[in-house]
Amino acid sequence: MFSQDYSFQYATVEILTPMVRRVVARNPSPFTFYGTGTFIIGHGDVAIIDPGPEIAEHIETLLHALRNETVTHLLVTHTHLDHSPACRTVKAATGATTFGYGPHGSGRYQRGETVEEGADWEFIPDVAIRHGDIIDGKGWTFECVFTPGHTSNHICFHLCEEGALFTGDHVMGWSSTIVSPPDGDMGLYLNSLHGLRYRDDASYWPTHGPQVTDTRRLINGLIGHRLRRREQVLCAVRDGTRRIQDLVPKIYIELPTAMHPAAARSVYSTLIWLAQEERIEVIGGSGIDAEFVPINQGGG
Ligand SMILES: [Zn+2]
């Protein structure tokens, strides 16, 4: 299902399609793969999708590449630190208008609990967009596709002229996505995966990793993966494993221990999902330290 076949060069503008160019930022990590892919759409008057992290080399590459063009739109898929912060510098340099669902969800991140990219609390879009909104520029048209789950404000952009969906971190070709509570929500994430299943996007351009052309296969694979994980977690809870710290090594048998804190966030979001479905309940503790037991269904 996943492919890590990806070729690119940092600080370089790649021409991907007649309308799409990309610059990859030098912020590789276990969550960002080789780094953030910032897309440039159109020619002359262009849009930028996810300007990326505040890395001088990255921003300079973008601005230099576009020195003879006009940046009219800055589109933001969501407010993680590897996606939106460069908006500030690029907007100051170009005067472009920023578009996004809204500021980072008023989630209750607790100190030391966030293990993924971290949130950009400062981003406030000039224009708040909603599902189905159309954003059009010179020679290009985007339809906004709301996809909450990875974050509560995650939104994808469908480039109508090429039938391609810019999927941010909602679906990626190289790996599954971290869904970290409280802003990340696994139930919503699954709904948003199902939402893409009923579209006919010709391809996906995720922020991290390669283009995806077999979109249907990836979506079905991702849904199956989450449902299998949910059953694994439920079975383990039914077998008497009640805490996240004990569930992680049981479920992620082959994962390096350095990645266990991230896996714990995914298990946590899966447990919340199971609790929302009234298949398990909390009997003690709270947050990542809560203790879960199954709810006995159907008198069995
Ligand atoms: Zn993200």
py3Dmol code that shows the C-alpha trace and the ligand (Angstrom):
import py3Dmol

protein = """\
ATOM      1  CA  MET A   1       0.000   0.000   0.000  1.00  0.00           C
ATOM      2  CA  PHE A   2       2.812   2.441   0.885  1.00  0.00           C
ATOM      3  CA  SER A   3       5.674   3.538  -1.332  1.00  0.00           C
ATOM      4  CA  GLN A   4       8.828   5.292  -0.198  1.00  0.00           C
ATOM      5  CA  ASP A   5      10.061   5.728  -3.737  1.00  0.00           C
ATOM      6  CA  TYR A   6      10.723   9.455  -3.750  1.00  0.00           C
ATOM      7  CA  SER A   7      13.307  11.512  -5.574  1.00  0.00           C
ATOM      8  CA  PHE A   8      13.852  15.229  -5.033  1.00  0.00           C
ATOM      9  CA  GLN A   9      16.543  17.753  -4.089  1.00  0.00           C
ATOM     10  CA  TYR A  10      16.381  20.232  -1.222  1.00  0.00           C
ATOM     11  CA  ALA A  11      16.332  23.948  -2.016  1.00  0.00           C
ATOM     12  CA  THR A  12      15.373  23.264  -5.629  1.00  0.00           C
ATOM     13  CA  VAL A  13      12.189  23.917  -7.573  1.00  0.00           C
ATOM     14  CA  GLU A  14      10.964  20.728  -9.257  1.00  0.00           C
ATOM     15  CA  ILE A  15       8.499  20.862 -12.142  1.00  0.00           C
ATOM     16  CA  LEU A  16       5.975  18.081 -11.473  1.00  0.00           C
ATOM     17  CA  THR A  17       3.172  18.749 -13.977  1.00  0.00           C
ATOM     18  CA  PRO A  18       2.344  21.607 -16.368  1.00  0.00           C
ATOM     19  CA  MET A  19       0.710  23.460 -13.447  1.00  0.00           C
ATOM     20  CA  VAL A  20       2.492  22.157 -10.356  1.00  0.00           C
ATOM     21  CA  ARG A  21       5.957  22.879  -8.978  1.00  0.00           C
ATOM     22  CA  ARG A  22       7.390  21.816  -5.606  1.00  0.00           C
ATOM     23  CA  VAL A  23      10.134  22.790  -3.170  1.00  0.00           C
ATOM     24  CA  VAL A  24      10.967  20.340  -0.355  1.00  0.00           C
ATOM     25  CA  ALA A  25      12.036  21.882   2.955  1.00  0.00           C
ATOM     26  CA  ARG A  26      15.011  20.463   4.842  1.00  0.00           C
ATOM     27  CA  ASN A  27      13.040  19.248   7.866  1.00  0.00           C
ATOM     28  CA  PRO A  28      13.249  15.440   7.656  1.00  0.00           C
ATOM     29  CA  SER A  29      11.889  13.476  10.649  1.00  0.00           C
ATOM     30  CA  PRO A  30       9.989  10.264  11.412  1.00  0.00           C
ATOM     31  CA  PHE A  31       6.775  12.298  10.897  1.00  0.00           C
ATOM     32  CA  THR A  32       7.719  14.411   7.883  1.00  0.00           C
ATOM     33  CA  PHE A  33       9.605  11.765   5.842  1.00  0.00           C
ATOM     34  CA  TYR A  34      12.200  13.785   3.856  1.00  0.00           C
ATOM     35  CA  GLY A  35      10.507  17.069   4.721  1.00  0.00           C
ATOM     36  CA  THR A  36       7.592  19.352   3.859  1.00  0.00           C
ATOM     37  CA  GLY A  37       6.688  19.584   0.177  1.00  0.00           C
ATOM     38  CA  THR A  38       5.534  23.114  -0.616  1.00  0.00           C
ATOM     39  CA  PHE A  39       3.551  23.291  -3.866  1.00  0.00           C
ATOM     40  CA  ILE A  40       3.412  26.195  -6.310  1.00  0.00           C
ATOM     41  CA  ILE A  41       0.341  26.201  -8.564  1.00  0.00           C
ATOM     42  CA  GLY A  42       0.042  28.074 -11.851  1.00  0.00           C
ATOM     43  CA  HIS A  43       2.283  30.522 -13.665  1.00  0.00           C
ATOM     44  CA  GLY A  44       2.463  34.290 -13.482  1.00  0.00           C
ATOM     45  CA  ASP A  45      -0.120  34.690 -10.716  1.00  0.00           C
ATOM     46  CA  VAL A  46       0.417  31.677  -8.495  1.00  0.00           C
ATOM     47  CA  ALA A  47      -0.895  29.979  -5.359  1.00  0.00           C
ATOM     48  CA  ILE A  48       1.330  28.320  -2.772  1.00  0.00           C
ATOM     49  CA  ILE A  49       0.022  25.346  -0.775  1.00  0.00           C
ATOM     50  CA  ASP A  50       1.527  24.960   2.716  1.00  0.00           C
ATOM     51  CA  PRO A  51       4.456  27.387   2.691  1.00  0.00           C
ATOM     52  CA  GLY A  52       6.026  25.115   5.299  1.00  0.00           C
ATOM     53  CA  PRO A  53       8.258  25.548   8.322  1.00  0.00           C
ATOM     54  CA  GLU A  54      10.142  28.724   9.129  1.00  0.00           C
ATOM     55  CA  ILE A  55      13.434  27.639   7.554  1.00  0.00           C
ATOM     56  CA  ALA A  56      15.315  30.498   5.858  1.00  0.00           C
ATOM     57  CA  GLU A  57      16.764  28.348   3.064  1.00  0.00           C
ATOM     58  CA  HIS A  58      13.296  27.035   2.175  1.00  0.00           C
ATOM     59  CA  ILE A  59      11.621  30.450   2.144  1.00  0.00           C
ATOM     60  CA  GLU A  60      14.477  31.995   0.162  1.00  0.00           C
ATOM     61  CA  THR A  61      14.244  29.222  -2.436  1.00  0.00           C
ATOM     62  CA  LEU A  62      10.509  29.832  -2.820  1.00  0.00           C
ATOM     63  CA  LEU A  63      10.780  33.609  -3.048  1.00  0.00           C
ATOM     64  CA  HIS A  64      13.736  33.471  -5.419  1.00  0.00           C
ATOM     65  CA  ALA A  65      11.941  31.016  -7.721  1.00  0.00           C
ATOM     66  CA  LEU A  66       8.921  33.332  -7.810  1.00  0.00           C
ATOM     67  CA  ARG A  67      10.782  36.630  -8.094  1.00  0.00           C
ATOM     68  CA  ASN A  68       9.312  37.343 -11.551  1.00  0.00           C
ATOM     69  CA  GLU A  69       5.813  36.117 -10.667  1.00  0.00           C
ATOM     70  CA  THR A  70       3.073  37.260  -8.266  1.00  0.00           C
ATOM     71  CA  VAL A  71       1.990  35.104  -5.312  1.00  0.00           C
ATOM     72  CA  THR A  72      -1.712  35.856  -4.929  1.00  0.00           C
ATOM     73  CA  HIS A  73      -2.875  33.006  -2.638  1.00  0.00           C
ATOM     74  CA  LEU A  74      -1.373  31.081   0.301  1.00  0.00           C
ATOM     75  CA  LEU A  75      -3.446  27.960   0.998  1.00  0.00           C
ATOM     76  CA  VAL A  76      -2.957  26.091   4.287  1.00  0.00           C
ATOM     77  CA  THR A  77      -4.106  22.491   4.794  1.00  0.00           C
ATOM     78  CA  HIS A  78      -3.681  22.631   8.591  1.00  0.00           C
ATOM     79  CA  THR A  79      -1.806  24.331  11.388  1.00  0.00           C
ATOM     80  CA  HIS A  80       1.088  22.033  12.252  1.00  0.00           C
ATOM     81  CA  LEU A  81       4.504  23.633  12.565  1.00  0.00           C
ATOM     82  CA  ASP A  82       5.803  21.962   9.411  1.00  0.00           C
ATOM     83  CA  HIS A  83       2.957  23.431   7.275  1.00  0.00           C
ATOM     84  CA  SER A  84       1.832  26.972   8.106  1.00  0.00           C
ATOM     85  CA  PRO A  85       4.507  29.087   9.895  1.00  0.00           C
ATOM     86  CA  ALA A  86       6.283  30.257   6.704  1.00  0.00           C
ATOM     87  CA  CYS A  87       3.007  31.980   5.732  1.00  0.00           C
ATOM     88  CA  ARG A  88       4.054  34.949   7.849  1.00  0.00           C
ATOM     89  CA  THR A  89       7.305  35.638   6.005  1.00  0.00           C
ATOM     90  CA  VAL A  90       5.928  34.791   2.556  1.00  0.00           C
ATOM     91  CA  LYS A  91       2.853  36.968   3.118  1.00  0.00           C
ATOM     92  CA  ALA A  92       5.028  39.846   4.336  1.00  0.00           C
ATOM     93  CA  ALA A  93       7.214  39.524   1.231  1.00  0.00           C
ATOM     94  CA  THR A  94       4.441  39.092  -1.346  1.00  0.00           C
ATOM     95  CA  GLY A  95       1.231  40.554   0.099  1.00  0.00           C
ATOM     96  CA  ALA A  96      -0.628  37.321  -0.746  1.00  0.00           C
ATOM     97  CA  THR A  97      -3.927  36.465   0.954  1.00  0.00           C
ATOM     98  CA  THR A  98      -3.959  33.451   3.307  1.00  0.00           C
ATOM     99  CA  PHE A  99      -6.710  30.814   3.174  1.00  0.00           C
ATOM    100  CA  GLY A 100      -7.428  28.067   5.713  1.00  0.00           C
ATOM    101  CA  TYR A 101     -10.231  26.508   7.716  1.00  0.00           C
ATOM    102  CA  GLY A 102      -9.292  28.501  10.814  1.00  0.00           C
ATOM    103  CA  PRO A 103      -6.759  28.764  13.643  1.00  0.00           C
ATOM    104  CA  HIS A 104      -5.507  25.636  15.358  1.00  0.00           C
ATOM    105  CA  GLY A 105      -8.347  23.924  17.232  1.00  0.00           C
ATOM    106  CA  SER A 106      -8.763  25.099  20.767  1.00  0.00           C
ATOM    107  CA  GLY A 107      -7.579  21.635  21.816  1.00  0.00           C
ATOM    108  CA  ARG A 108      -6.290  21.029  25.274  1.00  0.00           C
ATOM    109  CA  TYR A 109      -2.692  20.201  24.504  1.00  0.00           C
ATOM    110  CA  GLN A 110      -0.903  19.563  27.749  1.00  0.00           C
ATOM    111  CA  ARG A 111       2.717  20.410  28.213  1.00  0.00           C
ATOM    112  CA  GLY A 112       4.975  17.567  27.160  1.00  0.00           C
ATOM    113  CA  GLU A 113       2.128  15.561  25.651  1.00  0.00           C
ATOM    114  CA  THR A 114       2.493  16.554  22.032  1.00  0.00           C
ATOM    115  CA  VAL A 115       4.860  14.281  20.171  1.00  0.00           C
ATOM    116  CA  GLU A 116       4.061  15.055  16.563  1.00  0.00           C
ATOM    117  CA  GLU A 117       4.941  18.129  14.599  1.00  0.00           C
ATOM    118  CA  GLY A 118       3.407  20.519  17.147  1.00  0.00           C
ATOM    119  CA  ALA A 119       0.875  23.220  16.515  1.00  0.00           C
ATOM    120  CA  ASP A 120       1.220  26.690  15.011  1.00  0.00           C
ATOM    121  CA  TRP A 121      -1.047  28.670  17.326  1.00  0.00           C
ATOM    122  CA  GLU A 122      -0.377  31.973  15.563  1.00  0.00           C
ATOM    123  CA  PHE A 123      -1.845  31.221  12.150  1.00  0.00           C
ATOM    124  CA  ILE A 124      -5.146  33.009  11.501  1.00  0.00           C
ATOM    125  CA  PRO A 125      -6.268  32.865   7.862  1.00  0.00           C
ATOM    126  CA  ASP A 126      -7.293  36.074   6.110  1.00  0.00           C
ATOM    127  CA  VAL A 127     -10.126  34.061   4.555  1.00  0.00           C
ATOM    128  CA  ALA A 128     -11.808  31.202   6.462  1.00  0.00           C
ATOM    129  CA  ILE A 129     -12.823  28.505   3.974  1.00  0.00           C
ATOM    130  CA  ARG A 130     -15.369  25.708   4.252  1.00  0.00           C
ATOM    131  CA  HIS A 131     -16.151  22.428   2.496  1.00  0.00           C
ATOM    132  CA  GLY A 132     -17.195  23.012  -1.107  1.00  0.00           C
ATOM    133  CA  ASP A 133     -15.810  26.533  -1.349  1.00  0.00           C
ATOM    134  CA  ILE A 134     -14.164  27.416  -4.658  1.00  0.00           C
ATOM    135  CA  ILE A 135     -10.945  29.431  -4.765  1.00  0.00           C
ATOM    136  CA  ASP A 136      -9.989  30.561  -8.215  1.00  0.00           C
ATOM    137  CA  GLY A 137      -6.994  32.351  -9.549  1.00  0.00           C
ATOM    138  CA  LYS A 138      -5.468  33.037 -12.930  1.00  0.00           C
ATOM    139  CA  GLY A 139      -5.653  29.723 -14.810  1.00  0.00           C
ATOM    140  CA  TRP A 140      -6.378  27.509 -11.798  1.00  0.00           C
ATOM    141  CA  THR A 141      -9.372  26.553  -9.667  1.00  0.00           C
ATOM    142  CA  PHE A 142      -9.491  24.846  -6.288  1.00  0.00           C
ATOM    143  CA  GLU A 143     -12.398  23.138  -4.581  1.00  0.00           C
ATOM    144  CA  CYS A 144     -12.008  22.889  -0.794  1.00  0.00           C
ATOM    145  CA  VAL A 145     -12.548  19.429   0.748  1.00  0.00           C
ATOM    146  CA  PHE A 146     -12.856  19.465   4.543  1.00  0.00           C
ATOM    147  CA  THR A 147     -11.053  16.482   6.091  1.00  0.00           C
ATOM    148  CA  PRO A 148     -10.911  16.785   9.901  1.00  0.00           C
ATOM    149  CA  GLY A 149      -9.163  14.060  11.884  1.00  0.00           C
ATOM    150  CA  HIS A 150      -5.392  14.547  11.680  1.00  0.00           C
ATOM    151  CA  THR A 151      -6.254  17.976  13.065  1.00  0.00           C
ATOM    152  CA  SER A 152      -9.696  19.466  13.628  1.00  0.00           C
ATOM    153  CA  ASN A 153      -9.036  22.107  10.943  1.00  0.00           C
ATOM    154  CA  HIS A 154      -7.519  19.931   8.189  1.00  0.00           C
ATOM    155  CA  ILE A 155      -8.706  20.763   4.666  1.00  0.00           C
ATOM    156  CA  CYS A 156      -7.612  19.446   1.244  1.00  0.00           C
ATOM    157  CA  PHE A 157      -7.548  21.321  -2.065  1.00  0.00           C
ATOM    158  CA  HIS A 158      -8.743  19.822  -5.356  1.00  0.00           C
ATOM    159  CA  LEU A 159      -7.059  21.316  -8.408  1.00  0.00           C
ATOM    160  CA  CYS A 160      -9.903  21.038 -10.908  1.00  0.00           C
ATOM    161  CA  GLU A 161      -7.739  21.509 -14.017  1.00  0.00           C
ATOM    162  CA  GLU A 162      -5.632  18.417 -13.221  1.00  0.00           C
ATOM    163  CA  GLY A 163      -8.080  16.338 -11.176  1.00  0.00           C
ATOM    164  CA  ALA A 164      -5.515  16.217  -8.368  1.00  0.00           C
ATOM    165  CA  LEU A 165      -6.192  16.494  -4.652  1.00  0.00           C
ATOM    166  CA  PHE A 166      -3.563  18.134  -2.422  1.00  0.00           C
ATOM    167  CA  THR A 167      -4.060  16.002   0.657  1.00  0.00           C
ATOM    168  CA  GLY A 168      -1.753  17.632   3.229  1.00  0.00           C
ATOM    169  CA  ASP A 169      -1.259  15.066   5.996  1.00  0.00           C
ATOM    170  CA  HIS A 170      -4.741  13.523   5.666  1.00  0.00           C
ATOM    171  CA  VAL A 171      -3.519  10.741   3.383  1.00  0.00           C
ATOM    172  CA  MET A 172       0.080  10.115   2.496  1.00  0.00           C
ATOM    173  CA  GLY A 173       1.674   7.584   0.209  1.00  0.00           C
ATOM    174  CA  TRP A 174       4.680   6.751   2.365  1.00  0.00           C
ATOM    175  CA  SER A 175       3.111   6.084   5.781  1.00  0.00           C
ATOM    176  CA  SER A 176      -0.047   6.214   7.838  1.00  0.00           C
ATOM    177  CA  THR A 177      -0.911   9.518   9.526  1.00  0.00           C
ATOM    178  CA  ILE A 178      -0.558  10.332  13.214  1.00  0.00           C
ATOM    179  CA  VAL A 179      -3.897  11.100  14.837  1.00  0.00           C
ATOM    180  CA  SER A 180      -3.074  12.647  18.202  1.00  0.00           C
ATOM    181  CA  PRO A 181      -5.791  13.657  20.682  1.00  0.00           C
ATOM    182  CA  PRO A 182      -7.175  15.986  21.748  1.00  0.00           C
ATOM    183  CA  ASP A 183      -7.058  17.914  18.459  1.00  0.00           C
ATOM    184  CA  GLY A 184      -6.679  14.736  16.406  1.00  0.00           C
ATOM    185  CA  ASP A 185      -9.813  12.554  16.357  1.00  0.00           C
ATOM    186  CA  MET A 186      -9.804   9.013  14.961  1.00  0.00           C
ATOM    187  CA  GLY A 187     -13.593   8.804  14.471  1.00  0.00           C
ATOM    188  CA  LEU A 188     -13.554  12.018  12.432  1.00  0.00           C
ATOM    189  CA  TYR A 189     -10.435  10.805  10.621  1.00  0.00           C
ATOM    190  CA  LEU A 190     -12.247   7.669   9.438  1.00  0.00           C
ATOM    191  CA  ASN A 191     -15.232   9.747   8.320  1.00  0.00           C
ATOM    192  CA  SER A 192     -12.870  11.922   6.312  1.00  0.00           C
ATOM    193  CA  LEU A 193     -11.231   8.856   4.721  1.00  0.00           C
ATOM    194  CA  HIS A 194     -14.695   7.643   3.707  1.00  0.00           C
ATOM    195  CA  GLY A 195     -15.338  11.122   2.309  1.00  0.00           C
ATOM    196  CA  LEU A 196     -12.456  10.702  -0.145  1.00  0.00           C
ATOM    197  CA  ARG A 197     -13.636   7.235  -1.085  1.00  0.00           C
ATOM    198  CA  TYR A 198     -16.648   8.712  -2.838  1.00  0.00           C
ATOM    199  CA  ARG A 199     -14.630  11.148  -4.885  1.00  0.00           C
ATOM    200  CA  ASP A 200     -12.883  10.376  -8.140  1.00  0.00           C
ATOM    201  CA  ASP A 201      -9.595  12.210  -7.692  1.00  0.00           C
ATOM    202  CA  ALA A 202      -7.116  11.155 -10.359  1.00  0.00           C
ATOM    203  CA  SER A 203      -4.162  11.594  -8.028  1.00  0.00           C
ATOM    204  CA  TYR A 204      -3.075  12.789  -4.605  1.00  0.00           C
ATOM    205  CA  TRP A 205      -0.204  15.132  -3.829  1.00  0.00           C
ATOM    206  CA  PRO A 206       0.522  14.663  -0.117  1.00  0.00           C
ATOM    207  CA  THR A 207       2.731  17.183   1.699  1.00  0.00           C
ATOM    208  CA  HIS A 208       5.190  14.430   2.547  1.00  0.00           C
ATOM    209  CA  GLY A 209       6.377  11.795   0.100  1.00  0.00           C
ATOM    210  CA  PRO A 210       5.491  10.748  -3.423  1.00  0.00           C
ATOM    211  CA  GLN A 211       2.415  11.379  -5.571  1.00  0.00           C
ATOM    212  CA  VAL A 212      -0.318   8.727  -5.301  1.00  0.00           C
ATOM    213  CA  THR A 213      -2.000   7.642  -8.522  1.00  0.00           C
ATOM    214  CA  ASP A 214      -3.981   4.609  -7.311  1.00  0.00           C
ATOM    215  CA  THR A 215      -6.131   6.718  -5.016  1.00  0.00           C
ATOM    216  CA  ARG A 216      -8.905   4.160  -4.501  1.00  0.00           C
ATOM    217  CA  ARG A 217      -6.458   1.458  -3.456  1.00  0.00           C
ATOM    218  CA  LEU A 218      -4.732   3.729  -0.947  1.00  0.00           C
ATOM    219  CA  ILE A 219      -7.989   4.895   0.661  1.00  0.00           C
ATOM    220  CA  ASN A 220      -9.340   1.360   0.950  1.00  0.00           C
ATOM    221  CA  GLY A 221      -6.005   0.239   2.397  1.00  0.00           C
ATOM    222  CA  LEU A 222      -5.944   3.072   4.948  1.00  0.00           C
ATOM    223  CA  ILE A 223      -9.523   2.372   6.069  1.00  0.00           C
ATOM    224  CA  GLY A 224      -8.746  -1.356   6.393  1.00  0.00           C
ATOM    225  CA  HIS A 225      -5.586  -0.567   8.357  1.00  0.00           C
ATOM    226  CA  ARG A 226      -7.475   1.576  10.889  1.00  0.00           C
ATOM    227  CA  LEU A 227     -10.276  -0.969  11.286  1.00  0.00           C
ATOM    228  CA  ARG A 228      -7.741  -3.769  11.890  1.00  0.00           C
ATOM    229  CA  ARG A 229      -5.931  -1.651  14.462  1.00  0.00           C
ATOM    230  CA  ARG A 230      -9.237  -0.918  16.179  1.00  0.00           C
ATOM    231  CA  GLU A 231     -10.003  -4.645  16.424  1.00  0.00           C
ATOM    232  CA  GLN A 232      -6.481  -5.351  17.730  1.00  0.00           C
ATOM    233  CA  VAL A 233      -6.894  -2.722  20.447  1.00  0.00           C
ATOM    234  CA  LEU A 234     -10.380  -3.943  21.351  1.00  0.00           C
ATOM    235  CA  CYS A 235      -9.196  -7.577  21.555  1.00  0.00           C
ATOM    236  CA  ALA A 236      -6.255  -6.596  23.746  1.00  0.00           C
ATOM    237  CA  VAL A 237      -8.531  -4.618  26.094  1.00  0.00           C
ATOM    238  CA  ARG A 238     -10.901  -7.602  26.243  1.00  0.00           C
ATOM    239  CA  ASP A 239      -7.900  -9.792  27.088  1.00  0.00           C
ATOM    240  CA  GLY A 240      -7.247  -7.616  30.098  1.00  0.00           C
ATOM    241  CA  THR A 241      -4.662  -5.072  28.864  1.00  0.00           C
ATOM    242  CA  ARG A 242      -6.072  -1.847  30.222  1.00  0.00           C
ATOM    243  CA  ARG A 243      -3.433   0.846  29.842  1.00  0.00           C
ATOM    244  CA  ILE A 244      -1.926   2.509  26.794  1.00  0.00           C
ATOM    245  CA  GLN A 245       1.648   1.888  27.965  1.00  0.00           C
ATOM    246  CA  ASP A 246       0.928  -1.860  27.963  1.00  0.00           C
ATOM    247  CA  LEU A 247      -1.111  -1.889  24.756  1.00  0.00           C
ATOM    248  CA  VAL A 248       1.584  -0.243  22.615  1.00  0.00           C
ATOM    249  CA  PRO A 249       4.218  -3.036  22.789  1.00  0.00           C
ATOM    250  CA  LYS A 250       1.488  -5.645  22.266  1.00  0.00           C
ATOM    251  CA  ILE A 251       0.125  -4.004  19.130  1.00  0.00           C
ATOM    252  CA  TYR A 252       3.247  -2.410  17.630  1.00  0.00           C
ATOM    253  CA  ILE A 253       5.460  -5.469  17.993  1.00  0.00           C
ATOM    254  CA  GLU A 254       7.999  -4.470  15.348  1.00  0.00           C
ATOM    255  CA  LEU A 255       8.078  -0.729  15.946  1.00  0.00           C
ATOM    256  CA  PRO A 256      11.364   0.711  17.311  1.00  0.00           C
ATOM    257  CA  THR A 257      10.850   1.813  20.918  1.00  0.00           C
ATOM    258  CA  ALA A 258      11.838   5.375  19.971  1.00  0.00           C
ATOM    259  CA  MET A 259       8.528   5.529  18.059  1.00  0.00           C
ATOM    260  CA  HIS A 260       6.432   4.177  20.941  1.00  0.00           C
ATOM    261  CA  PRO A 261       5.388   7.639  22.221  1.00  0.00           C
ATOM    262  CA  ALA A 262       3.902   8.366  18.778  1.00  0.00           C
ATOM    263  CA  ALA A 263       2.235   4.952  18.670  1.00  0.00           C
ATOM    264  CA  ALA A 264       0.790   5.692  22.110  1.00  0.00           C
ATOM    265  CA  ARG A 265      -0.980   8.738  20.640  1.00  0.00           C
ATOM    266  CA  SER A 266      -2.534   6.545  17.933  1.00  0.00           C
ATOM    267  CA  VAL A 267      -3.607   3.898  20.455  1.00  0.00           C
ATOM    268  CA  TYR A 268      -5.044   6.674  22.619  1.00  0.00           C
ATOM    269  CA  SER A 269      -7.067   8.048  19.702  1.00  0.00           C
ATOM    270  CA  THR A 270      -8.263   4.519  18.857  1.00  0.00           C
ATOM    271  CA  LEU A 271      -9.386   3.998  22.470  1.00  0.00           C
ATOM    272  CA  ILE A 272     -11.309   7.286  22.398  1.00  0.00           C
ATOM    273  CA  TRP A 273     -12.938   6.116  19.152  1.00  0.00           C
ATOM    274  CA  LEU A 274     -13.932   2.798  20.787  1.00  0.00           C
ATOM    275  CA  ALA A 275     -15.275   4.708  23.796  1.00  0.00           C
ATOM    276  CA  GLN A 276     -17.315   6.982  21.483  1.00  0.00           C
ATOM    277  CA  GLU A 277     -18.799   3.802  20.010  1.00  0.00           C
ATOM    278  CA  GLU A 278     -19.549   2.554  23.543  1.00  0.00           C
ATOM    279  CA  ARG A 279     -17.454  -0.571  23.148  1.00  0.00           C
ATOM    280  CA  ILE A 280     -15.066   0.311  25.977  1.00  0.00           C
ATOM    281  CA  GLU A 281     -15.140   2.672  28.943  1.00  0.00           C
ATOM    282  CA  VAL A 282     -12.711   4.464  31.250  1.00  0.00           C
ATOM    283  CA  ILE A 283     -12.637   3.082  34.787  1.00  0.00           C
ATOM    284  CA  GLY A 284      -9.831   5.177  36.222  1.00  0.00           C
ATOM    285  CA  GLY A 285      -7.140   7.714  35.478  1.00  0.00           C
ATOM    286  CA  SER A 286      -7.382  10.252  32.709  1.00  0.00           C
ATOM    287  CA  GLY A 287      -5.835  11.188  29.390  1.00  0.00           C
ATOM    288  CA  ILE A 288      -2.948   9.035  28.234  1.00  0.00           C
ATOM    289  CA  ASP A 289      -2.867   7.337  31.684  1.00  0.00           C
ATOM    290  CA  ALA A 290      -6.509   6.259  31.686  1.00  0.00           C
ATOM    291  CA  GLU A 291      -7.523   2.660  32.348  1.00  0.00           C
ATOM    292  CA  PHE A 292      -9.981   1.077  29.915  1.00  0.00           C
ATOM    293  CA  VAL A 293     -12.268  -1.959  30.148  1.00  0.00           C
ATOM    294  CA  PRO A 294     -14.669  -3.442  27.574  1.00  0.00           C
ATOM    295  CA  ILE A 295     -18.388  -2.778  27.815  1.00  0.00           C
ATOM    296  CA  ASN A 296     -20.219  -6.066  27.858  1.00  0.00           C
ATOM    297  CA  GLN A 297     -22.531  -5.942  24.854  1.00  0.00           C
ATOM    298  CA  GLY A 298     -25.697  -7.877  24.225  1.00  0.00           C
ATOM    299  CA  GLY A 299     -25.673  -9.674  27.553  1.00  0.00           C
ATOM    300  CA  GLY A 300     -23.092 -12.132  26.165  1.00  0.00           C
TER     301      GLY A 300
END
"""
ligand_1 = """\
1
ZN
Zn 0.356 17.521 10.349
"""
view = py3Dmol.view(width=600, height=400)
view.addModel(protein, "pdb")
view.setStyle({"model": 0}, {"cartoon": {"style": "trace"}})
view.addModel(ligand_1, "xyz")
view.setStyle({"model": 1}, {"stick": {}})
view.zoomTo()
view.show()
